[in-house]
Every structure is written in structure tokens, then in C-alpha cells.
Amino acid sequence: MKTASLIQEIEYNDNKPAIKVLLDTDAGKEIRIVFKEGQVMKKHQAPFPIVVEIFEGAIDFGVNDDQLFHLKRGDLIALESSVPHDLVALEDSIVRLSLNKKDKAQRVENVTKQ
């Protein structure tokens, strides 16, 4: 059994979203992304399906350069693999990202370095 918290030990980065792996299990990975208002994850895509939950705050979630979803606390969005998407924090936000076991947390970290 493993436990984790989305709200404990929150750390914001000044210039990019903060990424932390909360759980890495046989089934998948749960990652917390902490945004300050205005921070961005530029357009990228995942090699496997993902689920994104807005735990706190509000995010503009762009999909395929032609759709924009205004997601707020409690909202979920699921994407199939290889779908281009980007995120912009409309306010300080906490996002939970569920990854396939075969996906790499380092890939998510690399998106914040673009």
C-alpha cells in the first residue's frame, strides 16, 4: 500500500510549473503539477492516454490547436495518446495527472523546460 497527498508540501516554482510524482504503482503514475497564475505548459503530447484533474484553481486547456476548455476545480479531462495539448494557469492551481505505467514522469518534467 502507498499513500500520498495532493495538498501537503506544496512548492511553487517562480518560472515554471512544479512537477512531483506522488505515486508510482504497478498500475500507473499519479503526478502533481503546481502552477502559479500565468505559468504555461507549452503544446505537447503524451505517448499513452492520460487523465487530468483540476484539484484546485483554474486552467485553460487547449486541445489540437482548435479547442479550448476552461477547466476549474473538480473538472476532469481524458485524452487519448498523441493528442496535442497545452495548459495555461488562470490562477494558482494544483493539477493531478494520471499516467500510464509505461509513460515517464521525466517526459512531463521536460515539457516545463520548453
C-alpha positions as CSV (number, residue, x, y, z in Angstrom):
1,M,0.0,0.0,0.0
2,K,1.2,3.5,-0.8
3,T,-0.2,6.9,0.3
4,A,0.3,10.4,-0.9
5,S,-1.3,13.9,-0.6
6,L,-2.1,16.5,-3.2
7,I,-2.0,19.3,-0.7
8,Q,0.9,18.6,1.6
9,E,4.4,20.0,0.9
10,I,3.2,22.3,-1.9
11,E,6.1,24.1,-3.5
12,Y,5.7,26.7,-6.3
13,N,8.5,27.4,-8.8
14,D,8.9,31.0,-9.8
15,N,9.3,30.5,-13.6
16,K,7.7,27.1,-14.4
17,P,5.2,24.6,-13.1
18,A,6.5,22.3,-10.3
19,I,6.2,18.6,-11.0
20,K,6.2,15.9,-8.3
21,V,5.5,12.1,-8.7
22,L,3.1,11.3,-5.8
23,L,2.6,7.6,-6.6
24,D,4.3,5.1,-8.8
25,T,2.4,1.8,-8.8
26,D,2.1,-1.3,-10.9
27,A,-1.0,0.2,-12.5
28,G,0.3,3.8,-13.3
29,K,1.7,7.0,-12.0
30,E,0.0,9.9,-10.2
31,I,1.7,13.3,-10.7
32,R,1.0,16.7,-9.1
33,I,1.6,19.8,-11.2
34,V,1.6,23.0,-9.2
35,F,1.1,26.2,-11.3
36,K,1.4,29.8,-10.3
37,E,-1.0,32.1,-12.1
38,G,0.2,32.6,-15.7
39,Q,2.5,29.7,-15.9
40,V,2.3,27.5,-19.0
41,M,2.9,24.0,-20.2
42,K,3.5,24.5,-23.9
43,K,2.0,22.3,-26.6
44,H,3.0,18.7,-26.2
45,Q,1.5,15.2,-26.5
46,A,1.6,12.0,-24.4
47,P,2.6,8.6,-25.9
48,F,-0.3,7.0,-23.9
49,P,-3.7,8.0,-22.7
50,I,-3.9,10.5,-19.8
51,V,-6.4,11.9,-17.3
52,V,-6.1,15.4,-15.9
53,E,-7.9,16.6,-12.8
54,I,-8.0,20.2,-11.7
55,F,-7.8,19.7,-8.0
56,E,-7.6,23.4,-7.2
57,G,-7.7,26.6,-9.3
58,A,-8.5,27.1,-12.9
59,I,-6.7,26.1,-16.2
60,D,-7.2,26.9,-19.8
61,F,-6.6,23.5,-21.5
62,G,-6.1,23.7,-25.3
63,V,-6.5,20.6,-27.5
64,N,-5.4,20.2,-31.1
65,D,-4.9,24.0,-31.6
66,D,-8.7,24.4,-32.2
67,Q,-10.4,23.6,-28.9
68,L,-10.1,25.4,-25.5
69,F,-11.6,24.1,-22.3
70,H,-11.9,26.4,-19.3
71,L,-11.3,23.8,-16.5
72,K,-11.9,24.6,-12.8
73,R,-11.7,22.8,-9.5
74,G,-13.1,19.3,-9.8
75,D,-13.1,19.1,-13.6
76,L,-11.5,16.1,-15.4
77,I,-10.4,15.7,-18.9
78,A,-9.2,12.5,-20.6
79,L,-7.1,12.4,-23.7
80,E,-6.1,9.5,-26.0
81,S,-2.4,9.1,-26.9
82,S,-0.7,11.6,-29.3
83,V,-3.3,14.4,-28.9
84,P,-1.5,17.8,-28.8
85,H,-2.5,19.9,-25.8
86,D,-1.3,22.8,-23.7
87,L,-2.1,24.3,-20.3
88,V,-2.2,27.9,-19.0
89,A,-2.9,28.6,-15.3
90,L,-5.6,31.3,-14.9
91,E,-4.8,31.3,-11.2
92,D,-2.6,29.4,-8.8
93,S,-3.6,25.8,-9.4
94,I,-3.0,22.2,-8.4
95,V,-3.4,19.6,-11.2
96,R,-3.4,15.9,-10.8
97,L,-2.1,14.0,-13.9
98,S,-2.7,10.2,-14.2
99,L,-0.2,8.5,-16.5
100,N,0.1,5.0,-17.9
101,K,2.7,2.9,-16.2
102,K,4.8,2.9,-19.4
103,D,4.9,6.7,-19.6
104,K,7.7,8.6,-17.9
105,A,7.5,11.3,-15.4
106,Q,10.7,12.8,-16.8
107,R,8.7,13.4,-20.1
108,V,6.3,15.7,-18.1
109,E,9.2,17.5,-16.5
110,N,10.8,18.1,-19.9
111,V,7.6,19.8,-21.1
112,T,8.1,22.5,-18.4
113,K,11.6,23.2,-19.7
114,Q,10.5,24.1,-23.3
